[in-house]
Amino acid sequence: MTESIASANFDPAEVAKFEAMAHRWWDPEGEFRPLHDINPVRLQWIQARRPLAGLKVLDVGCGGGILAEAMARAGAEVTGLDLADGALTVARLHSLEAGVQVDYRKGHVAELAGEMPARFDVVTCLEMLEHVPEPDAIIAACAALLKPGGDLFLSTLNRTPKAWALAVVGAEYVLGLLPRGTHDYERFLKPSEIARALRQSQLELREFAGLEYQPWRRRGRISRNLDINYLVHAQRDAAQRDAAHPGSTGTRTPGTEESPAS
């Protein structure tokens, strides 16, 4: 992937939007409150499918490091990648204060894929695909960064009327959980579109799971409902992994895991 492709596949307005809020990444009562509330269940879901201790993990679109720090605390060797200087500055400062080691880097995932192919056991890209012009290219770059048998974890928003009503109108304009303009409904992604992108990148889809947010309880919950926010698990060279770990064969059915109360 060339530098020109990488530089084209991000929206400067989206980067600027999150730059403006960078200093509030670690305020659990601020604009990023939903991310703080759902982070425990996201991490739990990932860990149940690939325990992270001792693994090399890349968090694409890491922002202020909410997920990256949590994965490092779980024992992973984590690299956080983002394009927003302000968010990365906040992430580095917070990791120093917390005593958690994370290697934060500024750059595009396509460029990193050219520099470090097949380097990571796990790649995560959560709540980012709906903010870029070409999500398929992001998935392809993530696939290139995975070692054989590596795991990719994604999350995004489904392009459904229900998602528009709750994630845009409800969350941004009625409840004020997110700043207005955080999401562009036209960029939401259907599971079928994600599945196609995974196939094109020679990744095997293992699971879709719904990710529900309950703001009145300040919890996330894993469910079978993919209508709004959903998680994705895929693998590179899954057959090779299954031969080494027979118990991991096949797709999983979503459960109803919940994050602990904040």
Secondary structure, DSSP 4 states (H G I P E B T S, - for coil): --HHHHHHSS-HHHHHHHHHTGGGTT-TTSTTHHHHHHHHHHHHHHHHHS--TT-EEEEET-TTSHHHHHHHHTT-EEEEEES-HHHHHHHHHHHHHHT--EEEEES-HHHHHHHSTT-EEEEEEES-GGGSS-HHHHHHHHHHHEEEEEEEEEEEE--SHHHIIIIIIIIIIIS-SS-TTS--GGG---HHHHHHHHHHTTEEEEEEEEEEEETTTTEEEEES--SSEEEEEEEESHHHHHHH-GGG-S-------BPPP-
